[in-house]
Amino acid sequence: MNMKEKATDADQRQADKVEIAVRLDSELLEQIQHLTNDPSKVIEVAIRQWLRGDVPRDDELTRTPHRIPIPPRGEWND
């Protein structure tokens, strides 16, 4: 494969993209920009993972509470 074919493949992938406007929290965008100069790539990968179900949810409603055992009476560290 020569350089011309590689460029054509990249051009084809770019042509398949659709540009949209997305409103993001400014702090979130700042965090993304620390990762890459192309925030659209991060957003695209995150959406693909979310649609495939690759990323397990980790929020207050999906966590199993961890119970801490209470020591028997008389063993409290007062």
mmCIF file of the N, C-alpha and C atoms, coordinates in Angstrom:
data_MODEL
# 
_entry.id   MODEL 
# 
loop_
_atom_site.group_PDB 
_atom_site.id 
_atom_site.type_symbol 
_atom_site.label_atom_id 
_atom_site.label_alt_id 
_atom_site.label_comp_id 
_atom_site.label_asym_id 
_atom_site.label_entity_id 
_atom_site.label_seq_id 
_atom_site.pdbx_PDB_ins_code 
_atom_site.Cartn_x 
_atom_site.Cartn_y 
_atom_site.Cartn_z 
_atom_site.occupancy 
_atom_site.B_iso_or_equiv 
_atom_site.pdbx_formal_charge 
_atom_site.auth_seq_id 
_atom_site.auth_comp_id 
_atom_site.auth_asym_id 
_atom_site.auth_atom_id 
_atom_site.pdbx_PDB_model_num 
ATOM 1   N N  . MET A 1 1  ? 0.848   -1.170 0.000  1.00 0.00 ? 1  MET A N  1 
ATOM 2   C CA . MET A 1 1  ? 0.000   0.000  0.000  1.00 0.00 ? 1  MET A CA 1 
ATOM 3   C C  . MET A 1 1  ? 0.899   1.239  0.000  1.00 0.00 ? 1  MET A C  1 
ATOM 4   N N  . ASN A 1 2  ? 0.659   2.148  -0.873 1.00 0.00 ? 2  ASN A N  1 
ATOM 5   C CA . ASN A 1 2  ? 1.501   3.340  -0.928 1.00 0.00 ? 2  ASN A CA 1 
ATOM 6   C C  . ASN A 1 2  ? 0.841   4.509  -0.204 1.00 0.00 ? 2  ASN A C  1 
ATOM 7   N N  . MET A 1 3  ? 1.549   5.607  -0.098 1.00 0.00 ? 3  MET A N  1 
ATOM 8   C CA . MET A 1 3  ? 1.064   6.776  0.642  1.00 0.00 ? 3  MET A CA 1 
ATOM 9   C C  . MET A 1 3  ? -0.233  7.334  0.055  1.00 0.00 ? 3  MET A C  1 
ATOM 10  N N  . LYS A 1 4  ? -0.376  7.256  -1.261 1.00 0.00 ? 4  LYS A N  1 
ATOM 11  C CA . LYS A 1 4  ? -1.566  7.801  -1.898 1.00 0.00 ? 4  LYS A CA 1 
ATOM 12  C C  . LYS A 1 4  ? -2.809  7.024  -1.473 1.00 0.00 ? 4  LYS A C  1 
ATOM 13  N N  . GLU A 1 5  ? -2.694  5.690  -1.370 1.00 0.00 ? 5  GLU A N  1 
ATOM 14  C CA . GLU A 1 5  ? -3.826  4.876  -0.936 1.00 0.00 ? 5  GLU A CA 1 
ATOM 15  C C  . GLU A 1 5  ? -4.181  5.163  0.516  1.00 0.00 ? 5  GLU A C  1 
ATOM 16  N N  . LYS A 1 6  ? -3.180  5.340  1.369  1.00 0.00 ? 6  LYS A N  1 
ATOM 17  C CA . LYS A 1 6  ? -3.438  5.651  2.783  1.00 0.00 ? 6  LYS A CA 1 
ATOM 18  C C  . LYS A 1 6  ? -4.188  6.974  2.905  1.00 0.00 ? 6  LYS A C  1 
ATOM 19  N N  . ALA A 1 7  ? -3.779  7.960  2.162  1.00 0.00 ? 7  ALA A N  1 
ATOM 20  C CA . ALA A 1 7  ? -4.444  9.255  2.201  1.00 0.00 ? 7  ALA A CA 1 
ATOM 21  C C  . ALA A 1 7  ? -5.882  9.128  1.723  1.00 0.00 ? 7  ALA A C  1 
ATOM 22  N N  . THR A 1 8  ? -6.128  8.302  0.712  1.00 0.00 ? 8  THR A N  1 
ATOM 23  C CA . THR A 1 8  ? -7.472  8.110  0.188  1.00 0.00 ? 8  THR A CA 1 
ATOM 24  C C  . THR A 1 8  ? -8.364  7.470  1.250  1.00 0.00 ? 8  THR A C  1 
ATOM 25  N N  . ASP A 1 9  ? -7.847  6.477  1.976  1.00 0.00 ? 9  ASP A N  1 
ATOM 26  C CA . ASP A 1 9  ? -8.622  5.841  3.047  1.00 0.00 ? 9  ASP A CA 1 
ATOM 27  C C  . ASP A 1 9  ? -8.990  6.851  4.122  1.00 0.00 ? 9  ASP A C  1 
ATOM 28  N N  . ALA A 1 10 ? -8.050  7.694  4.515  1.00 0.00 ? 10 ALA A N  1 
ATOM 29  C CA . ALA A 1 10 ? -8.305  8.711  5.534  1.00 0.00 ? 10 ALA A CA 1 
ATOM 30  C C  . ALA A 1 10 ? -9.328  9.723  5.023  1.00 0.00 ? 10 ALA A C  1 
ATOM 31  N N  . ASP A 1 11 ? -9.210  10.095 3.741  1.00 0.00 ? 11 ASP A N  1 
ATOM 32  C CA . ASP A 1 11 ? -10.177 11.034 3.164  1.00 0.00 ? 11 ASP A CA 1 
ATOM 33  C C  . ASP A 1 11 ? -11.575 10.432 3.150  1.00 0.00 ? 11 ASP A C  1 
ATOM 34  N N  . GLN A 1 12 ? -11.677 9.133  2.865  1.00 0.00 ? 12 GLN A N  1 
ATOM 35  C CA . GLN A 1 12 ? -12.980 8.466  2.824  1.00 0.00 ? 12 GLN A CA 1 
ATOM 36  C C  . GLN A 1 12 ? -13.609 8.442  4.215  1.00 0.00 ? 12 GLN A C  1 
ATOM 37  N N  . ARG A 1 13 ? -12.795 8.141  5.246  1.00 0.00 ? 13 ARG A N  1 
ATOM 38  C CA . ARG A 1 13 ? -13.330 8.134  6.617  1.00 0.00 ? 13 ARG A CA 1 
ATOM 39  C C  . ARG A 1 13 ? -13.802 9.528  7.005  1.00 0.00 ? 13 ARG A C  1 
ATOM 40  N N  . GLN A 1 14 ? -13.055 10.550 6.610  1.00 0.00 ? 14 GLN A N  1 
ATOM 41  C CA . GLN A 1 14 ? -13.436 11.928 6.923  1.00 0.00 ? 14 GLN A CA 1 
ATOM 42  C C  . GLN A 1 14 ? -14.731 12.299 6.198  1.00 0.00 ? 14 GLN A C  1 
ATOM 43  N N  . ALA A 1 15 ? -14.899 11.807 4.969  1.00 0.00 ? 15 ALA A N  1 
ATOM 44  C CA . ALA A 1 15 ? -16.094 12.118 4.193  1.00 0.00 ? 15 ALA A CA 1 
ATOM 45  C C  . ALA A 1 15 ? -17.332 11.468 4.806  1.00 0.00 ? 15 ALA A C  1 
ATOM 46  N N  . ASP A 1 16 ? -17.159 10.355 5.542  1.00 0.00 ? 16 ASP A N  1 
ATOM 47  C CA . ASP A 1 16 ? -18.282 9.668  6.169  1.00 0.00 ? 16 ASP A CA 1 
ATOM 48  C C  . ASP A 1 16 ? -18.757 10.367 7.439  1.00 0.00 ? 16 ASP A C  1 
ATOM 49  N N  . LYS A 1 17 ? -18.023 11.343 7.917  1.00 0.00 ? 17 LYS A N  1 
ATOM 50  C CA . LYS A 1 17 ? -18.355 12.044 9.160  1.00 0.00 ? 17 LYS A CA 1 
ATOM 51  C C  . LYS A 1 17 ? -19.413 13.118 8.902  1.00 0.00 ? 17 LYS A C  1 
ATOM 52  N N  . VAL A 1 18 ? -20.226 13.369 9.917  1.00 0.00 ? 18 VAL A N  1 
ATOM 53  C CA . VAL A 1 18 ? -21.232 14.426 9.874  1.00 0.00 ? 18 VAL A CA 1 
ATOM 54  C C  . VAL A 1 18 ? -20.907 15.395 10.995 1.00 0.00 ? 18 VAL A C  1 
ATOM 55  N N  . GLU A 1 19 ? -20.886 16.658 10.683 1.00 0.00 ? 19 GLU A N  1 
ATOM 56  C CA . GLU A 1 19 ? -20.576 17.665 11.694 1.00 0.00 ? 19 GLU A CA 1 
ATOM 57  C C  . GLU A 1 19 ? -21.859 18.102 12.384 1.00 0.00 ? 19 GLU A C  1 
ATOM 58  N N  . ILE A 1 20 ? -21.824 18.100 13.724 1.00 0.00 ? 20 ILE A N  1 
ATOM 59  C CA . ILE A 1 20 ? -22.967 18.563 14.514 1.00 0.00 ? 20 ILE A CA 1 
ATOM 60  C C  . ILE A 1 20 ? -22.461 19.519 15.582 1.00 0.00 ? 20 ILE A C  1 
ATOM 61  N N  . ALA A 1 21 ? -23.369 20.306 16.115 1.00 0.00 ? 21 ALA A N  1 
ATOM 62  C CA . ALA A 1 21 ? -23.024 21.201 17.223 1.00 0.00 ? 21 ALA A CA 1 
ATOM 63  C C  . ALA A 1 21 ? -23.461 20.525 18.519 1.00 0.00 ? 21 ALA A C  1 
ATOM 64  N N  . VAL A 1 22 ? -22.566 20.530 19.511 1.00 0.00 ? 22 VAL A N  1 
ATOM 65  C CA . VAL A 1 22 ? -22.852 19.916 20.801 1.00 0.00 ? 22 VAL A CA 1 
ATOM 66  C C  . VAL A 1 22 ? -22.553 20.935 21.880 1.00 0.00 ? 22 VAL A C  1 
ATOM 67  N N  . ARG A 1 23 ? -23.452 21.080 22.822 1.00 0.00 ? 23 ARG A N  1 
ATOM 68  C CA . ARG A 1 23 ? -23.232 21.980 23.954 1.00 0.00 ? 23 ARG A CA 1 
ATOM 69  C C  . ARG A 1 23 ? -22.702 21.155 25.119 1.00 0.00 ? 23 ARG A C  1 
ATOM 70  N N  . LEU A 1 24 ? -21.505 21.539 25.597 1.00 0.00 ? 24 LEU A N  1 
ATOM 71  C CA . LEU A 1 24 ? -20.883 20.840 26.713 1.00 0.00 ? 24 LEU A CA 1 
ATOM 72  C C  . LEU A 1 24 ? -20.581 21.813 27.838 1.00 0.00 ? 24 LEU A C  1 
ATOM 73  N N  . ASP A 1 25 ? -20.572 21.303 29.034 1.00 0.00 ? 25 ASP A N  1 
ATOM 74  C CA . ASP A 1 25 ? -20.147 22.074 30.183 1.00 0.00 ? 25 ASP A CA 1 
ATOM 75  C C  . ASP A 1 25 ? -18.694 22.499 29.954 1.00 0.00 ? 25 ASP A C  1 
ATOM 76  N N  . SER A 1 26 ? -18.365 23.752 30.243 1.00 0.00 ? 26 SER A N  1 
ATOM 77  C CA . SER A 1 26 ? -17.023 24.262 29.964 1.00 0.00 ? 26 SER A CA 1 
ATOM 78  C C  . SER A 1 26 ? -15.950 23.501 30.748 1.00 0.00 ? 26 SER A C  1 
ATOM 79  N N  . GLU A 1 27 ? -16.256 23.077 31.972 1.00 0.00 ? 27 GLU A N  1 
ATOM 80  C CA . GLU A 1 27 ? -15.282 22.311 32.758 1.00 0.00 ? 27 GLU A CA 1 
ATOM 81  C C  . GLU A 1 27 ? -15.033 20.939 32.124 1.00 0.00 ? 27 GLU A C  1 
ATOM 82  N N  . LEU A 1 28 ? -16.093 20.325 31.598 1.00 0.00 ? 28 LEU A N  1 
ATOM 83  C CA . LEU A 1 28 ? -15.955 19.035 30.931 1.00 0.00 ? 28 LEU A CA 1 
ATOM 84  C C  . LEU A 1 28 ? -15.096 19.178 29.676 1.00 0.00 ? 28 LEU A C  1 
ATOM 85  N N  . LEU A 1 29 ? -15.346 20.208 28.893 1.00 0.00 ? 29 LEU A N  1 
ATOM 86  C CA . LEU A 1 29 ? -14.549 20.441 27.690 1.00 0.00 ? 29 LEU A CA 1 
ATOM 87  C C  . LEU A 1 29 ? -13.084 20.673 28.049 1.00 0.00 ? 29 LEU A C  1 
ATOM 88  N N  . GLU A 1 30 ? -12.840 21.396 29.131 1.00 0.00 ? 30 GLU A N  1 
ATOM 89  C CA . GLU A 1 30 ? -11.463 21.646 29.567 1.00 0.00 ? 30 GLU A CA 1 
ATOM 90  C C  . GLU A 1 30 ? -10.764 20.335 29.912 1.00 0.00 ? 30 GLU A C  1 
ATOM 91  N N  . GLN A 1 31 ? -11.480 19.422 30.573 1.00 0.00 ? 31 GLN A N  1 
ATOM 92  C CA . GLN A 1 31 ? -10.902 18.119 30.916 1.00 0.00 ? 31 GLN A CA 1 
ATOM 93  C C  . GLN A 1 31 ? -10.603 17.307 29.666 1.00 0.00 ? 31 GLN A C  1 
ATOM 94  N N  . ILE A 1 32 ? -11.507 17.350 28.688 1.00 0.00 ? 32 ILE A N  1 
ATOM 95  C CA . ILE A 1 32 ? -11.297 16.618 27.436 1.00 0.00 ? 32 ILE A CA 1 
ATOM 96  C C  . ILE A 1 32 ? -10.100 17.175 26.689 1.00 0.00 ? 32 ILE A C  1 
ATOM 97  N N  . GLN A 1 33 ? -9.944  18.495 26.695 1.00 0.00 ? 33 GLN A N  1 
ATOM 98  C CA . GLN A 1 33 ? -8.848  19.114 25.966 1.00 0.00 ? 33 GLN A CA 1 
ATOM 99  C C  . GLN A 1 33 ? -7.489  18.784 26.583 1.00 0.00 ? 33 GLN A C  1 
ATOM 100 N N  . HIS A 1 34 ? -7.479  18.355 27.849 1.00 0.00 ? 34 HIS A N  1 
ATOM 101 C CA . HIS A 1 34 ? -6.229  17.894 28.448 1.00 0.00 ? 34 HIS A CA 1 
ATOM 102 C C  . HIS A 1 34 ? -5.825  16.547 27.862 1.00 0.00 ? 34 HIS A C  1 
ATOM 103 N N  . LEU A 1 35 ? -6.800  15.813 27.317 1.00 0.00 ? 35 LEU A N  1 
ATOM 104 C CA . LEU A 1 35 ? -6.527  14.500 26.737 1.00 0.00 ? 35 LEU A CA 1 
ATOM 105 C C  . LEU A 1 35 ? -6.125  14.573 25.274 1.00 0.00 ? 35 LEU A C  1 
ATOM 106 N N  . THR A 1 36 ? -6.739  15.493 24.529 1.00 0.00 ? 36 THR A N  1 
ATOM 107 C CA . THR A 1 36 ? -6.523  15.522 23.086 1.00 0.00 ? 36 THR A CA 1 
ATOM 108 C C  . THR A 1 36 ? -6.845  16.897 22.517 1.00 0.00 ? 36 THR A C  1 
ATOM 109 N N  . ASN A 1 37 ? -6.305  17.157 21.345 1.00 0.00 ? 37 ASN A N  1 
ATOM 110 C CA . ASN A 1 37 ? -6.648  18.385 20.625 1.00 0.00 ? 37 ASN A CA 1 
ATOM 111 C C  . ASN A 1 37 ? -7.905  18.196 19.786 1.00 0.00 ? 37 ASN A C  1 
ATOM 112 N N  . ASP A 1 38 ? -8.419  16.963 19.728 1.00 0.00 ? 38 ASP A N  1 
ATOM 113 C CA . ASP A 1 38 ? -9.596  16.654 18.927 1.00 0.00 ? 38 ASP A CA 1 
ATOM 114 C C  . ASP A 1 38 ? -10.711 16.107 19.823 1.00 0.00 ? 38 ASP A C  1 
ATOM 115 N N  . PRO A 1 39 ? -11.451 16.983 20.519 1.00 0.00 ? 39 PRO A N  1 
ATOM 116 C CA . PRO A 1 39 ? -12.508 16.520 21.419 1.00 0.00 ? 39 PRO A CA 1 
ATOM 117 C C  . PRO A 1 39 ? -13.562 15.665 20.724 1.00 0.00 ? 39 PRO A C  1 
ATOM 118 N N  . SER A 1 40 ? -13.780 15.881 19.432 1.00 0.00 ? 40 SER A N  1 
ATOM 119 C CA . SER A 1 40 ? -14.797 15.102 18.724 1.00 0.00 ? 40 SER A CA 1 
ATOM 120 C C  . SER A 1 40 ? -14.434 13.615 18.721 1.00 0.00 ? 40 SER A C  1 
ATOM 121 N N  . LYS A 1 41 ? -13.154 13.292 18.678 1.00 0.00 ? 41 LYS A N  1 
ATOM 122 C CA . LYS A 1 41 ? -12.721 11.891 18.689 1.00 0.00 ? 41 LYS A CA 1 
ATOM 123 C C  . LYS A 1 41 ? -13.047 11.246 20.034 1.00 0.00 ? 41 LYS A C  1 
ATOM 124 N N  . VAL A 1 42 ? -12.806 11.963 21.125 1.00 0.00 ? 42 VAL A N  1 
ATOM 125 C CA . VAL A 1 42 ? -13.115 11.445 22.461 1.00 0.00 ? 42 VAL A CA 1 
ATOM 126 C C  . VAL A 1 42 ? -14.614 11.211 22.595 1.00 0.00 ? 42 VAL A C  1 
ATOM 127 N N  . ILE A 1 43 ? -15.404 12.163 22.130 1.00 0.00 ? 43 ILE A N  1 
ATOM 128 C CA . ILE A 1 43 ? -16.863 12.049 22.219 1.00 0.00 ? 43 ILE A CA 1 
ATOM 129 C C  . ILE A 1 43 ? -17.351 10.885 21.361 1.00 0.00 ? 43 ILE A C  1 
ATOM 130 N N  . GLU A 1 44 ? -16.800 10.743 20.157 1.00 0.00 ? 44 GLU A N  1 
ATOM 131 C CA . GLU A 1 44 ? -17.207 9.648  19.271 1.00 0.00 ? 44 GLU A CA 1 
ATOM 132 C C  . GLU A 1 44 ? -16.907 8.287  19.891 1.00 0.00 ? 44 GLU A C  1 
ATOM 133 N N  . VAL A 1 45 ? -15.709 8.121  20.452 1.00 0.00 ? 45 VAL A N  1 
ATOM 134 C CA . VAL A 1 45 ? -15.334 6.851  21.076 1.00 0.00 ? 45 VAL A CA 1 
ATOM 135 C C  . VAL A 1 45 ? -16.240 6.566  22.272 1.00 0.00 ? 45 VAL A C  1 
ATOM 136 N N  . ALA A 1 46 ? -16.522 7.577  23.081 1.00 0.00 ? 46 ALA A N  1 
ATOM 137 C CA . ALA A 1 46 ? -17.379 7.398  24.254 1.00 0.00 ? 46 ALA A CA 1 
ATOM 138 C C  . ALA A 1 46 ? -18.787 6.977  23.846 1.00 0.00 ? 46 ALA A C  1 
ATOM 139 N N  . ILE A 1 47 ? -19.315 7.571  22.791 1.00 0.00 ? 47 ILE A N  1 
ATOM 140 C CA . ILE A 1 47 ? -20.660 7.211  22.323 1.00 0.00 ? 47 ILE A CA 1 
ATOM 141 C C  . ILE A 1 47 ? -20.675 5.786  21.792 1.00 0.00 ? 47 ILE A C  1 
ATOM 142 N N  . ARG A 1 48 ? -19.640 5.402  21.041 1.00 0.00 ? 48 ARG A N  1 
ATOM 143 C CA . ARG A 1 48 ? -19.568 4.020  20.529 1.00 0.00 ? 48 ARG A CA 1 
ATOM 144 C C  . ARG A 1 48 ? -19.532 3.013  21.686 1.00 0.00 ? 48 ARG A C  1 
ATOM 145 N N  . GLN A 1 49 ? -18.722 3.291  22.709 1.00 0.00 ? 49 GLN A N  1 
ATOM 146 C CA . GLN A 1 49 ? -18.643 2.392  23.866 1.00 0.00 ? 49 GLN A CA 1 
ATOM 147 C C  . GLN A 1 49 ? -19.984 2.327  24.586 1.00 0.00 ? 49 GLN A C  1 
ATOM 148 N N  . TRP A 1 50 ? -20.638 3.458  24.736 1.00 0.00 ? 50 TRP A N  1 
ATOM 149 C CA . TRP A 1 50 ? -21.921 3.511  25.428 1.00 0.00 ? 50 TRP A CA 1 
ATOM 150 C C  . TRP A 1 50 ? -22.978 2.713  24.662 1.00 0.00 ? 50 TRP A C  1 
ATOM 151 N N  . LEU A 1 51 ? -23.006 2.855  23.345 1.00 0.00 ? 51 LEU A N  1 
ATOM 152 C CA . LEU A 1 51 ? -23.987 2.133  22.535 1.00 0.00 ? 51 LEU A CA 1 
ATOM 153 C C  . LEU A 1 51 ? -23.751 0.626  22.566 1.00 0.00 ? 51 LEU A C  1 
ATOM 154 N N  . ARG A 1 52 ? -22.472 0.215  22.622 1.00 0.00 ? 52 ARG A N  1 
ATOM 155 C CA . ARG A 1 52 ? -22.153 -1.213 22.701 1.00 0.00 ? 52 ARG A CA 1 
ATOM 156 C C  . ARG A 1 52 ? -22.342 -1.760 24.105 1.00 0.00 ? 52 ARG A C  1 
ATOM 157 N N  . GLY A 1 53 ? -22.457 -0.878 25.075 1.00 0.00 ? 53 GLY A N  1 
ATOM 158 C CA . GLY A 1 53 ? -22.577 -1.319 26.462 1.00 0.00 ? 53 GLY A CA 1 
ATOM 159 C C  . GLY A 1 53 ? -21.245 -1.730 27.047 1.00 0.00 ? 53 GLY A C  1 
ATOM 160 N N  . ASP A 1 54 ? -20.128 -1.253 26.464 1.00 0.00 ? 54 ASP A N  1 
ATOM 161 C CA . ASP A 1 54 ? -18.794 -1.623 26.938 1.00 0.00 ? 54 ASP A CA 1 
ATOM 162 C C  . ASP A 1 54 ? -18.442 -1.020 28.286 1.00 0.00 ? 54 ASP A C  1 
ATOM 163 N N  . VAL A 1 55 ? -19.009 0.116  28.589 1.00 0.00 ? 55 VAL A N  1 
ATOM 164 C CA . VAL A 1 55 ? -18.624 0.830  29.792 1.00 0.00 ? 55 VAL A CA 1 
ATOM 165 C C  . VAL A 1 55 ? -19.671 0.561  30.876 1.00 0.00 ? 55 VAL A C  1 
ATOM 166 N N  . PRO A 1 56 ? -19.271 -0.118 31.949 1.00 0.00 ? 56 PRO A N  1 
ATOM 167 C CA . PRO A 1 56 ? -20.229 -0.337 33.027 1.00 0.00 ? 56 PRO A CA 1 
ATOM 168 C C  . PRO A 1 56 ? -20.567 0.985  33.715 1.00 0.00 ? 56 PRO A C  1 
ATOM 169 N N  . ARG A 1 57 ? -21.831 1.163  34.050 1.00 0.00 ? 57 ARG A N  1 
ATOM 170 C CA . ARG A 1 57 ? -22.228 2.389  34.734 1.00 0.00 ? 57 ARG A CA 1 
ATOM 171 C C  . ARG A 1 57 ? -21.650 2.399  36.133 1.00 0.00 ? 57 ARG A C  1 
ATOM 172 N N  . ASP A 1 58 ? -21.230 3.566  36.563 1.00 0.00 ? 58 ASP A N  1 
ATOM 173 C CA . ASP A 1 58 ? -20.674 3.712  37.903 1.00 0.00 ? 58 ASP A CA 1 
ATOM 174 C C  . ASP A 1 58 ? -21.230 4.991  38.499 1.00 0.00 ? 58 ASP A C  1 
ATOM 175 N N  . ASP A 1 59 ? -22.439 4.892  38.995 1.00 0.00 ? 59 ASP A N  1 
ATOM 176 C CA . ASP A 1 59 ? -23.025 6.043  39.662 1.00 0.00 ? 59 ASP A CA 1 
ATOM 177 C C  . ASP A 1 59 ? -23.719 5.564  40.938 1.00 0.00 ? 59 ASP A C  1 
ATOM 178 N N  . GLU A 1 60 ? -24.278 6.479  41.655 1.00 0.00 ? 60 GLU A N  1 
ATOM 179 C CA . GLU A 1 60 ? -24.863 6.161  42.967 1.00 0.00 ? 60 GLU A CA 1 
ATOM 180 C C  . GLU A 1 60 ? -25.918 5.052  42.896 1.00 0.00 ? 60 GLU A C  1 
ATOM 181 N N  . LEU A 1 61 ? -26.680 4.990  41.803 1.00 0.00 ? 61 LEU A N  1 
ATOM 182 C CA . LEU A 1 61 ? -27.771 4.027  41.725 1.00 0.00 ? 61 LEU A CA 1 
ATOM 183 C C  . LEU A 1 61 ? -27.321 2.632  41.299 1.00 0.00 ? 61 LEU A C  1 
ATOM 184 N N  . THR A 1 62 ? -26.104 2.480  40.783 1.00 0.00 ? 62 THR A N  1 
ATOM 185 C CA . THR A 1 62 ? -25.652 1.171  40.319 1.00 0.00 ? 62 THR A CA 1 
ATOM 186 C C  . THR A 1 62 ? -24.647 0.522  41.255 1.00 0.00 ? 62 THR A C  1 
ATOM 187 N N  . ARG A 1 63 ? -24.218 1.216  42.270 1.00 0.00 ? 63 ARG A N  1 
ATOM 188 C CA . ARG A 1 63 ? -23.219 0.659  43.187 1.00 0.00 ? 63 ARG A CA 1 
ATOM 189 C C  . ARG A 1 63 ? -23.885 -0.202 44.251 1.00 0.00 ? 63 ARG A C  1 
ATOM 190 N N  . THR A 1 64 ? -23.223 -1.279 44.624 1.00 0.00 ? 64 THR A N  1 
ATOM 191 C CA . THR A 1 64 ? -23.683 -2.112 45.726 1.00 0.00 ? 64 THR A CA 1 
ATOM 192 C C  . THR A 1 64 ? -23.088 -1.540 47.004 1.00 0.00 ? 64 THR A C  1 
ATOM 193 N N  . PRO A 1 65 ? -23.942 -1.232 47.964 1.00 0.00 ? 65 PRO A N  1 
ATOM 194 C CA . PRO A 1 65 ? -23.385 -0.644 49.190 1.00 0.00 ? 65 PRO A CA 1 
ATOM 195 C C  . PRO A 1 65 ? -22.512 -1.667 49.927 1.00 0.00 ? 65 PRO A C  1 
ATOM 196 N N  . HIS A 1 66 ? -21.386 -1.208 50.425 1.00 0.00 ? 66 HIS A N  1 
ATOM 197 C CA . HIS A 1 66 ? -20.483 -2.057 51.187 1.00 0.00 ? 66 HIS A CA 1 
ATOM 198 C C  . HIS A 1 66 ? -20.753 -1.834 52.670 1.00 0.00 ? 66 HIS A C  1 
ATOM 199 N N  . ARG A 1 67 ? -21.154 -2.889 53.330 1.00 0.00 ? 67 ARG A N  1 
ATOM 200 C CA . ARG A 1 67 ? -21.449 -2.785 54.757 1.00 0.00 ? 67 ARG A CA 1 
ATOM 201 C C  . ARG A 1 67 ? -20.174 -2.988 55.564 1.00 0.00 ? 67 ARG A C  1 
ATOM 202 N N  . ILE A 1 68 ? -19.973 -2.112 56.517 1.00 0.00 ? 68 ILE A N  1 
ATOM 203 C CA . ILE A 1 68 ? -18.822 -2.215 57.410 1.00 0.00 ? 68 ILE A CA 1 
ATOM 204 C C  . ILE A 1 68 ? -19.314 -2.888 58.687 1.00 0.00 ? 68 ILE A C  1 
ATOM 205 N N  . PRO A 1 69 ? -18.703 -4.022 59.055 1.00 0.00 ? 69 PRO A N  1 
ATOM 206 C CA . PRO A 1 69 ? -19.183 -4.722 60.257 1.00 0.00 ? 69 PRO A CA 1 
ATOM 207 C C  . PRO A 1 69 ? -18.951 -3.895 61.518 1.00 0.00 ? 69 PRO A C  1 
ATOM 208 N N  . ILE A 1 70 ? -19.927 -3.946 62.396 1.00 0.00 ? 70 ILE A N  1 
ATOM 209 C CA . ILE A 1 70 ? -19.836 -3.230 63.667 1.00 0.00 ? 70 ILE A CA 1 
ATOM 210 C C  . ILE A 1 70 ? -19.205 -4.182 64.687 1.00 0.00 ? 70 ILE A C  1 
ATOM 211 N N  . PRO A 1 71 ? -18.200 -3.709 65.416 1.00 0.00 ? 71 PRO A N  1 
ATOM 212 C CA . PRO A 1 71 ? -17.569 -4.603 66.395 1.00 0.00 ? 71 PRO A CA 1 
ATOM 213 C C  . PRO A 1 71 ? -18.543 -4.955 67.527 1.00 0.00 ? 71 PRO A C  1 
ATOM 214 N N  . PRO A 1 72 ? -18.350 -6.120 68.140 1.00 0.00 ? 72 PRO A N  1 
ATOM 215 C CA . PRO A 1 72 ? -19.241 -6.521 69.246 1.00 0.00 ? 72 PRO A CA 1 
ATOM 216 C C  . PRO A 1 72 ? -19.181 -5.512 70.393 1.00 0.00 ? 72 PRO A C  1 
ATOM 217 N N  . ARG A 1 73 ? -20.233 -5.496 71.202 1.00 0.00 ? 73 ARG A N  1 
ATOM 218 C CA . ARG A 1 73 ? -20.316 -4.583 72.337 1.00 0.00 ? 73 ARG A CA 1 
ATOM 219 C C  . ARG A 1 73 ? -19.104 -4.773 73.248 1.00 0.00 ? 73 ARG A C  1 
ATOM 220 N N  . GLY A 1 74 ? -18.544 -3.682 73.679 1.00 0.00 ? 74 GLY A N  1 
ATOM 221 C CA . GLY A 1 74 ? -17.393 -3.714 74.567 1.00 0.00 ? 74 GLY A CA 1 
ATOM 222 C C  . GLY A 1 74 ? -16.074 -3.574 73.811 1.00 0.00 ? 74 GLY A C  1 
ATOM 223 N N  . GLU A 1 75 ? -16.103 -3.619 72.483 1.00 0.00 ? 75 GLU A N  1 
ATOM 224 C CA . GLU A 1 75 ? -14.870 -3.506 71.717 1.00 0.00 ? 75 GLU A CA 1 
ATOM 225 C C  . GLU A 1 75 ? -14.781 -2.161 70.990 1.00 0.00 ? 75 GLU A C  1 
ATOM 226 N N  . TRP A 1 76 ? -15.647 -1.234 71.374 1.00 0.00 ? 76 TRP A N  1 
ATOM 227 C CA . TRP A 1 76 ? -15.606 0.081  70.741 1.00 0.00 ? 76 TRP A CA 1 
ATOM 228 C C  . TRP A 1 76 ? -14.379 0.829  71.209 1.00 0.00 ? 76 TRP A C  1 
ATOM 229 N N  . ASN A 1 77 ? -13.793 1.598  70.376 1.00 0.00 ? 77 ASN A N  1 
ATOM 230 C CA . ASN A 1 77 ? -12.626 2.371  70.719 1.00 0.00 ? 77 ASN A CA 1 
ATOM 231 C C  . ASN A 1 77 ? -13.081 3.781  71.088 1.00 0.00 ? 77 ASN A C  1 
ATOM 232 N N  . ASP A 1 78 ? -13.523 3.930  72.321 1.00 0.00 ? 78 ASP A N  1 
ATOM 233 C CA . ASP A 1 78 ? -14.051 5.232  72.757 1.00 0.00 ? 78 ASP A CA 1 
ATOM 234 C C  . ASP A 1 78 ? -12.932 6.124  73.069 1.00 0.00 ? 78 ASP A C  1 
# 
